[in-house]
Amino acid sequence: MSQVITKSCLSAHDQQVLESVFNPLELTSSLAPEHINADSTEILVDADDYDYPEDIVNKSKTLEIEAVKLIEENHLDTAALEKFAEALKLTPKRASIYNNRAQALRLAGKDEDAFDDLDKAIEYGATQLKTKCHAYCQRGVLYRKKEKLDEARRDFEEAAKLGSKFAKTQLVEINPFAALCNQMLRQAFDQLK
């Protein structure tokens, strides 16, 4: 006669590992990924900020913050975009501005314009890895929305290399083999119940 092993026989850690196998995208345990929010509009300090006079950088950041506040208040009108444009006139290579403006464009349904800004954020973010990571995540989300999974996968892989747990979970989600494996494991364990 075989012995039946139930979940209650497992240690708390083993239960968490088992849960992560069955529900890799719904982790709430200590194994849950700490991720970079792809929707974040946080103002980041770019290493290239030091290429501009401090007063110009500060004015640019102020305009960027004002634009972000307008977006957070659901004012996706021209006022926010004008603030971003003013900030870019002052500091045309600040990756953070392009990344945040891309978020505004994405929220306004202007995906193609958002792609352009994300390309620039990635290009100018060479020395600002957190901004670059955010931009890769945003662009990956846009590619996924357009069902361009190869492009999304490439961007999520780049963001994952930069430390994004969000990107890592996206890679698991769009991996058809992982989904099939998880489905087979669930079925096997359902049969044991």
N, C-alpha and C positions, 0 to 999 in steps of 0.2 A: 504494500500500500504506500502510495507516494504522499509526502507531506505537502500541505498547501501553505504557500508562503503568501502572507498578506502584507499590505503596505504598513500596517501597524507593527510588523516585525522589524521594520527597517529603522535605522537611526534617522534623526531629523535631517542630517546632511544628505544621507542616501535618498530620503524622500524628496529633498530639493533637487537633487541631480535627476531623479526619475521624472519629476515634474518638468524640469527643463528639457528633457528629451521629448516628452509628450506635448508640451506647450511652449516651444522655444520663443514665441513672440509675446507671451502673456506672463512673463516672469514677474513675480511680486516678492520673491524671496531675496535673501542676501546674494543670490547669484544673479539678480536682475541687473541688466546692463545700465551703467551710468552713461547716458548718451548726450551728445550735443544736439540741442533742439534745432532742427533744420528750419524752423520758423522763427528763430530768434532774431531780434533786431537790435541786439546789443551793440553799442559803439565800442569798437576795439581800437587799440593803439597800433598803428602800422609802423614798422621800423622805418619806412620811407618818410614818415612824418618829419624826420629830422633833416630832410632835404629842403624843407620850407622854413621860412622864419616862424618862430613860435607864435607870434600874434596872428599870422595868416592861418596856421594850423588850428589855433583855438577858435577863430571865427568860422572856419570850415566845419569844425566839430559842433559848434553851436548850431549852425544851420542844419547839419545832419540830425542832431538831436531834436530840433524843432520839427523836422520832417517826420522823424520816427514817431514823435508824439501825435502828430496829425493822423498818421496811419493807425496808431493804437486807438485813437478815438473814432476810427472808421471814416476818416475824411480822405478817401482815396481820390480826391479831385486833383486839379492842377496845382493847388497850393503846395502840397507835399512834394510833387515832382519839381516844381519851381525852386523849392528850397534845396533839393538835391542838386539841381542844375547850378544854382549859385555856389554851393559847396564845391562842386567839381570845377567851376571856373577858378576858384582859389587854389585848389589842390587836385589837379586833374589825374593824378596817379594814386590816389588813396583808395585802396581796394575795398575798404569798409563801406565807402559811399556807394560803390557799384553793387556790392552785396546787398546792402539795405534797400537801395532803389529797386533792385531785382525783386526783392520780397514785395515791395509795393506794387510793382508791375504785375507780379504773379497774382496777387490778391485782386487786382483790377482786371484780371483775365487777359492781360497782354503778355502772353507766354513768349512770343517771339522776341519782343523787346527785352524780356527778362533773360532769355538765353544770351543775348548780346552783352548785357551787363554782367552776367555770371562769367562769360568768357573773359571779360576784362578784369573782373575780380580775381580770377584764377591767375591770369597773366601778371597783374600788378601785386598779387598777394604772395609772390615768391618768397619774400622775407617775413611775411606775417602768416604763420601757419594756421592759426585759429580761423582767421578770415578765409583763407584758402579752403580749409576744411568745411566751413559753413557753405561756401560757394559750391564745392563739389557735392555736398548733400542736397542743396537746393536744386542744382542742375540734374542730379540723379533722380530726384522726385519728379521734375518736369519731364525727363525722358521716360520715366516709368508711366506717367500720366498719358504720354503719347504712345505707349506700348512699344518703345524702342528699348527693349530689355538689354541688348548688348551694350548700348551706350550707357544706360543706367548702371549696369554692372561695373563698367569701367570706372565711372565716377564714384560709385560706392566703394570700390576697391581702393581708389586713391584716398578717399576720405578715411577709410578704415586704416590705411597705412599711417595716416596722420593722427590716429587715436580715436576716431569716432565710433562709439558703440552703436549709435543709431545706424550708421552705415553697415556695420556688421550684421545687425538684425535684418536690415533690408536685403543684404546678400543671402541670408538664410531663406528669407521669404520668397525671393525670386528664383531660388535654386530648385528646379523641378525634381532633382534626385533627393534632396533633403525632404521635400514635401512627401514624396512617395515613400521614403524610408520611415518618416514619422507616421504616415497612415498605416503602413504595415505593422509597425510596433504597437500602435493603438489597437489594431485588430487582434494581434496576438495576445495582448494583455486583456482585452475584452473577453476573449475566449477562456481565459484563466479564471474569470470572475464567477 
